[in-house]
Amino acid sequence: MDPEEIKAKILHALRFVTDPEIPISVVDLGLIRELKVEDSKVLLRVVMTAPGCPYSSMIAQQIEESAKAAVPEAEDVKVKLEIFPPWTPFDMTEKGREEFKKLFGYDIVDSFLKRYGSVENYYELVKKYFGVNEEGN
């Protein structure tokens, strides 16, 4: 099967996986950092909306199960959970941002910028909190 076709099937399936606290798909939240298909192996690099998210293992499991169901012919599907760089509202799709505004009544990007000033400032706070070095390790 064509890798692009596999990716399309997986992304379609992942539109039905949502964060339990923010009922928007993991695709539109921008949690999927990378979707790599080589031969019949699939790797998904994902991030959560908050460092230390208590739902991270549950969401990662749902992502893996949905990907496997979408492409049962895949030999191996792995989900790698990453903490750095952390998620920011700038990772959201335009659709996700609009859904957020409808659900919660405010623009999450504006709120983020008022609180942190910039993505770079937020990254520095997360690095300090988790003891992450300049490379994100």
Summary of the structure (lengths in Angstrom):
residues: 137
radius of gyration: 15.7
end to end distance: 35.1
largest distance: 46.4
contacts: 388
relative contact order: 0.15
helix: 48%
strand: 17%
